[in-house]
């Protein structure tokens, strides 16, 4: 399994850390593409 950890701004403009697991590398890449287009996205912290 692949895992992604990122940070984004919540509705109160505070940075929150989130984590999500994926079965394939392809699924993770597709999610990252959509994630980086969001207005509240801040940064990707780690992948494994």
Secondary structure as a PSIPRED ss2 file (coil, helix, strand):
# PSIPRED VFORMAT (PSIPRED V4.0)

   1 X C   1.000  0.000  0.000
   2 X E   0.000  0.000  1.000
   3 X E   0.000  0.000  1.000
   4 X E   0.000  0.000  1.000
   5 X E   0.000  0.000  1.000
   6 X E   0.000  0.000  1.000
   7 X E   0.000  0.000  1.000
   8 X E   0.000  0.000  1.000
   9 X E   0.000  0.000  1.000
  10 X C   1.000  0.000  0.000
  11 X C   1.000  0.000  0.000
  12 X C   1.000  0.000  0.000
  13 X C   1.000  0.000  0.000
  14 X C   1.000  0.000  0.000
  15 X E   0.000  0.000  1.000
  16 X E   0.000  0.000  1.000
  17 X E   0.000  0.000  1.000
  18 X E   0.000  0.000  1.000
  19 X E   0.000  0.000  1.000
  20 X E   0.000  0.000  1.000
  21 X E   0.000  0.000  1.000
  22 X E   0.000  0.000  1.000
  23 X C   1.000  0.000  0.000
  24 X C   1.000  0.000  0.000
  25 X H   0.000  1.000  0.000
  26 X H   0.000  1.000  0.000
  27 X H   0.000  1.000  0.000
  28 X H   0.000  1.000  0.000
  29 X H   0.000  1.000  0.000
  30 X H   0.000  1.000  0.000
  31 X H   0.000  1.000  0.000
  32 X H   0.000  1.000  0.000
  33 X H   0.000  1.000  0.000
  34 X H   0.000  1.000  0.000
  35 X H   0.000  1.000  0.000
  36 X H   0.000  1.000  0.000
  37 X C   1.000  0.000  0.000
  38 X C   1.000  0.000  0.000
  39 X C   1.000  0.000  0.000
  40 X C   1.000  0.000  0.000
  41 X E   0.000  0.000  1.000
  42 X E   0.000  0.000  1.000
  43 X E   0.000  0.000  1.000
  44 X E   0.000  0.000  1.000
  45 X E   0.000  0.000  1.000
  46 X E   0.000  0.000  1.000
  47 X E   0.000  0.000  1.000
  48 X C   1.000  0.000  0.000
